[in-house]
Amino acid sequence: MSTASDLLAKYLAAESAILSGQEVRMGDRSLKMADLAEVRAERQRLELRVNAETRGTAGARYQTADFS
């Protein structure tokens, strides 16, 4: 599992806990209901990164056309 995948799992757990009305601690940070938008934004960014890694296109900005 990549670092992005590990972080994504943690953000999914944090989002779930926040939606349940709980406070979540990750290291020295404390996330409460007010931080839900921040957690969701980071989760979405990590999902894109994990999907790119899974497809093997992390960092690629273009694709080669196949005209066959």
C-alpha positions in Angstrom: 0.0 0.0 0.0 1.4 3.4 -0.9 1.7 6.4 1.3 -1.3 8.0 -0.5 -3.4 4.9 0.1 -2.5 4.9 3.8 -3.4 8.6 4.1 -6.6 8.1 2.2 -7.7 5.4 4.6 -7.0 7.7 7.5 -8.9 10.6 5.9 -11.9 8.2 5.2 -11.9 7.2 8.9 -11.6 10.9 10.0 -14.5 11.9 7.8 -16.6 9.0 9.1 -15.8 10.0 12.7 -16.6 13.7 12.1 -19.9 12.7 10.5 -20.7 10.7 13.6 -20.2 13.9 15.7 -16.9 12.8 17.1 -13.6 14.6 17.4 -10.6 13.0 15.6 -7.0 13.4 16.5 -4.2 12.8 14.1 -0.8 13.5 15.6 -1.0 17.0 17.1 -4.0 18.0 15.0 -7.6 17.9 16.2 -10.4 17.7 13.7 -14.0 18.6 14.6 -17.2 19.1 12.6 -16.0 22.6 11.5 -13.1 20.9 9.6 -15.3 18.6 7.6 -14.8 20.6 4.4 -11.0 20.4 4.8 -11.1 16.7 5.4 -13.3 16.1 2.4 -11.1 18.3 0.1 -8.0 16.4 1.1 -9.8 13.0 0.8 -10.8 13.9 -2.8 -7.2 15.0 -3.6 -5.9 11.7 -2.2 -8.5 9.7 -4.1 -7.2 11.3 -7.4 -3.6 10.6 -6.4 -4.3 6.9 -5.5 -6.3 6.4 -8.7 -3.4 7.9 -10.7 -1.0 5.6 -9.0 -3.2 2.6 -9.6 -3.4 3.4 -13.3 0.3 3.9 -13.4 0.1 7.4 -14.6 1.2 9.3 -11.5 3.0 12.4 -12.8 2.1 11.8 -16.4 0.5 14.8 -18.1 -0.2 13.2 -21.5 -1.0 10.0 -23.3 0.4 8.6 -26.5 -2.2 8.2 -29.2 -2.7 4.8 -30.8 -3.8 5.1 -34.4 -3.8 1.3 -35.2 
